[in-house]
Amino acid sequence: NAGVTQTPKFQVLKTGQSMTLQCAQDMNHEYMSWYRQDPGMGLRLIHYSVGAGITDQGEVPNGYNVSRSTTEDFPLRLLSAAPSQTSVYFCASSSSGPRAYEQYFGPGTRLTVT
Amino acid sequence: AQSVTQLDSQVPVFEEAPVELRCNYSSSVSVYLFWYVQYPNQGLQLLLKYLSGSTLVKGINGFEAEFNKSQTSFHLRKPSVHISDTAEYFCAVRNRGSTLGRLYFGRGTQLTVWP
């Protein structure tokens, strides 16, 4: 049971480039989400999904796209990277059952946009 | 809507001293309460949670927290800290009535333990 995995761990992009951050979980969790973490700002929700084919926006969705074609995977796409997207990105998942309160986090992807 | 305020952004303490990290929340509905810990260059892991029942909850690594409904607080405490407790700590809430797992986080408190 690998839990929540994220790739890559580190990435450097030039302004205007696009890329996809990968997130996968093997716990059959319905709920998955993406956060960004910036110094002094805590974690802010970008997008979330409550199941395959269902996604919705969080607090800071601009510049990001998501899709959920399977229960296991929830990739985050940066359409045209900007320096303001330099951050650490965390993927998280949880079930919708009795333990829905507990979210499991991946190790993070550190992204730098130059 | 929910919001979480962590009153101290940085808390420096010496090893074996007690520590309290403060968290207040605002919500129009009942919530679950959580503390997460993030060690350097790692993801977040659950430290403890309050769902219902006893207002004093115990977590991993000797931490405990007390839910105070009248003061809408959920302060985290440890009677004697170790160097290894150096980490960032996040308080979070979740809407009790929602089936979603959405969490609302505070901005974090950096705990630094000095020898």
Interface residues (C-beta under 8 A of the other chain):
Chain A: V4 Y31 S33 Y35 G40 M41 G42 L43 R44 L45 Y48 V50 G58 F90 A92 S93 S94 S95 S96 A100 Y101 E102 Q103 F105 G106 P107 G108
Chain B: Q6 S9 Y32 F34 Y36 Q42 G43 L44 Q45 L46 K49 L51 F90 R94 T99 L100 G101 R102 L103 F105 G106 R107 G108
